[in-house]
Amino acid sequence: IISICQYKGEYYIGTYGGGMSILNSQTGKIRSLSKDWLLQKGHVFYFKEDHRGTLWIGTSGGVYKYSKDKNELTLITSKNSQLKDGCVYFIFFDSSKKGWLATETGLSIIDPATQQIRSDVFPVNFPNNQMYRAIYEDADHTLCFCPGRGELVTCDLNITKFKLNPLTSQVQNRMYTFAFQDSRKRYWYGSD
């Protein structure tokens, strides 16, 4: 088991190589969402609900968009959208309701108005073609991108101001797994 989330009163469980299952905590019964191979035998890395109540499911073969209320499940890949290739490791929705999809080959954005996935919106020199493991928004609405390896990247919500944040030699070239800001506005980073 590599991910769990609660969505619409049930628990969604993602596994490495075993797809995903849904646990009803009232009855204790487990069911499948779909007979799609990815959701039966693939890797399910991450779940995140957006502001519309849609659940986004990051997998080894793209991202699923699922609405329990409408009973709609759609697989989005690099073949039918601008989603970057590879596993979708992390999904994040910022305070402007923009979605961020972190794949093994880079970042894509979910437009909050259209729910279309875009990869052609990044400014020149923004390092969007690398793997990120986590994304965080601080109290000042600055986004922090934690890379698979390398330097942390911060930017504003509109991606107009961004910078690389080199850390001391003790933690350079680490794999960052999380970032957050505490009540004193100090940053904490998790790494390997």
C-alpha positions as CSV (number, residue, x, y, z in Angstrom):
1,I,0.0,0.0,0.0
2,I,1.5,3.3,-1.0
3,S,-1.4,5.7,-0.8
4,I,-4.8,6.1,1.0
5,C,-7.4,8.8,0.9
6,Q,-10.9,9.3,2.1
7,Y,-13.3,10.3,-0.6
8,K,-17.1,10.6,-0.3
9,G,-17.2,8.5,2.9
10,E,-15.0,5.6,1.6
11,Y,-11.3,4.9,1.7
12,Y,-9.4,4.6,-1.6
13,I,-6.3,2.5,-1.3
14,G,-3.5,2.6,-3.9
15,T,-0.9,-0.2,-4.2
16,Y,2.3,-0.9,-6.0
17,G,1.5,-3.6,-8.5
18,G,-2.0,-4.3,-7.2
19,G,-4.1,-1.5,-8.5
20,M,-6.5,0.1,-6.1
21,S,-9.4,-0.9,-3.9
22,I,-12.2,0.9,-2.2
23,L,-13.0,0.1,1.5
24,N,-16.4,0.9,2.9
25,S,-15.7,1.6,6.6
26,Q,-19.4,1.0,7.5
27,T,-19.6,-2.5,6.1
28,G,-15.9,-3.5,6.0
29,K,-16.4,-4.6,2.4
30,I,-13.7,-4.0,-0.3
31,R,-14.6,-3.4,-3.9
32,S,-12.9,-2.4,-7.2
33,L,-13.6,0.9,-8.9
34,S,-13.1,-0.4,-12.4
35,K,-12.0,-3.4,-14.4
36,D,-9.3,-1.2,-16.1
37,W,-6.0,-3.0,-16.0
38,L,-4.2,-0.1,-14.4
39,L,-6.7,0.0,-11.5
40,Q,-6.5,-3.8,-11.2
41,K,-2.8,-4.5,-11.6
42,G,-1.0,-1.2,-12.1
43,H,0.7,1.2,-9.6
44,V,-1.5,3.8,-7.9
45,F,0.7,6.5,-6.4
46,Y,-1.6,9.3,-5.3
47,F,-5.1,10.6,-4.8
48,K,-6.3,14.2,-4.6
49,E,-9.8,15.7,-4.6
50,D,-10.2,19.1,-6.4
51,H,-12.6,22.0,-5.5
52,R,-15.3,20.5,-7.7
53,G,-15.4,17.2,-5.8
54,T,-13.6,15.3,-8.5
55,L,-11.0,12.7,-7.4
56,W,-7.7,12.6,-9.4
57,I,-5.8,9.3,-9.2
58,G,-2.1,9.3,-10.1
59,T,-1.0,6.0,-11.7
60,S,1.8,4.3,-13.6
61,G,-0.1,4.9,-16.8
62,G,-1.6,8.4,-16.5
63,V,-4.1,10.1,-14.3
64,Y,-7.7,9.2,-13.8
65,K,-10.4,11.8,-13.2
66,Y,-13.3,10.3,-11.2
67,S,-16.6,11.7,-10.1
68,K,-18.5,9.4,-7.8
69,D,-21.6,11.6,-8.0
70,K,-21.8,11.3,-11.8
71,N,-20.2,7.8,-11.9
72,E,-17.7,9.0,-14.5
73,L,-14.1,7.7,-14.8
74,T,-11.8,9.0,-17.4
75,L,-8.1,8.0,-18.0
76,I,-5.9,10.9,-19.2
77,T,-2.5,10.1,-20.7
78,S,0.1,11.8,-22.8
79,K,-1.7,10.4,-25.9
80,N,-5.0,12.2,-25.3
81,S,-3.7,15.4,-23.5
82,Q,-0.6,17.4,-22.8
83,L,0.1,15.3,-19.7
84,K,3.9,14.6,-19.4
85,D,4.9,11.0,-20.0
86,G,5.4,8.5,-17.2
87,C,4.1,7.7,-13.8
88,V,2.0,10.4,-12.0
89,Y,3.7,10.5,-8.6
90,F,2.0,13.5,-7.0
91,I,-1.1,15.7,-7.4
92,F,-1.5,19.1,-5.8
93,F,-4.2,21.8,-5.9
94,D,-3.0,25.3,-4.9
95,S,-5.1,28.1,-3.4
96,S,-6.0,29.4,-6.9
97,K,-7.5,26.0,-7.6
98,K,-4.9,25.2,-10.2
99,G,-3.9,21.5,-10.2
100,W,-0.3,20.3,-10.5
101,L,0.6,16.9,-11.8
102,A,4.1,15.7,-11.1
103,T,5.2,12.9,-13.4
104,E,8.6,11.2,-13.9
105,T,9.3,13.5,-16.8
106,G,8.0,16.8,-15.5
107,L,5.1,19.0,-14.5
108,S,1.7,19.5,-16.1
109,I,-1.1,21.8,-14.9
110,I,-4.9,21.2,-14.6
111,D,-6.6,24.4,-15.6
112,P,-9.2,25.1,-12.9
113,A,-11.8,26.6,-15.4
114,T,-11.7,23.9,-18.1
115,Q,-10.1,21.0,-16.3
116,Q,-7.8,20.6,-19.3
117,I,-4.2,19.4,-18.7
118,R,-1.6,21.8,-20.0
119,S,2.2,21.5,-20.3
120,D,2.8,24.4,-22.6
121,V,2.2,27.2,-20.0
122,F,5.6,27.3,-18.3
123,P,7.9,30.3,-18.8
124,V,11.3,29.8,-20.5
125,N,14.0,28.5,-18.0
126,F,11.4,27.1,-15.6
127,P,12.6,23.6,-14.8
128,N,9.3,21.8,-15.6
129,N,11.0,18.9,-17.4
130,Q,12.2,17.1,-14.4
131,M,10.7,14.7,-11.8
132,Y,9.2,16.2,-8.7
133,R,8.1,14.2,-5.7
134,A,6.1,16.8,-3.8
135,I,4.6,20.3,-4.1
136,Y,3.7,22.6,-1.2
137,E,2.2,26.0,-0.8
138,D,3.2,28.2,2.1
139,A,1.3,30.9,4.0
140,D,2.5,33.6,1.5
141,H,1.2,31.6,-1.4
142,T,4.7,30.6,-2.6
143,L,4.8,27.2,-4.2
144,C,7.7,24.9,-3.4
145,F,8.6,22.0,-5.7
146,C,10.6,19.1,-4.2
147,P,12.7,17.4,-6.9
148,G,13.5,13.7,-7.3
149,R,17.1,14.9,-7.2
150,G,18.6,18.4,-7.2
151,E,17.6,21.8,-6.1
152,L,14.2,22.9,-4.7
153,V,12.3,25.3,-6.9
154,T,9.9,28.1,-5.6
155,C,7.5,30.2,-7.6
156,D,4.5,32.4,-7.3
157,L,1.0,31.1,-8.2
158,N,1.2,32.6,-11.7
159,I,4.6,31.1,-12.4
160,T,6.0,34.6,-13.2
161,K,8.7,34.7,-10.4
162,F,10.6,31.6,-9.7
163,K,14.0,30.5,-8.5
164,L,16.2,27.6,-7.7
165,N,17.0,27.2,-4.0
166,P,20.4,25.6,-3.5
167,L,20.9,24.2,0.0
168,T,24.1,23.4,1.9
169,S,26.4,20.8,0.5
170,Q,25.1,18.4,3.2
171,V,21.7,18.1,1.5
172,Q,22.4,18.8,-2.2
173,N,21.4,16.0,-4.6
174,R,19.0,14.5,-2.1
175,M,15.6,13.2,-3.0
176,Y,13.1,15.5,-1.3
177,T,9.9,13.8,-0.1
178,F,8.0,16.7,1.5
179,A,8.2,20.4,2.5
180,F,6.1,22.5,4.9
181,Q,6.2,25.7,6.8
182,D,5.6,25.8,10.5
183,S,3.8,28.5,12.5
184,R,7.0,30.5,12.9
185,K,7.4,30.5,9.1
186,R,10.4,28.1,9.2
187,Y,10.6,25.6,6.4
188,W,11.0,21.9,7.0
189,Y,12.1,19.5,4.3
190,G,12.1,15.7,4.3
191,S,14.7,13.8,2.3
192,D,16.3,10.4,1.8
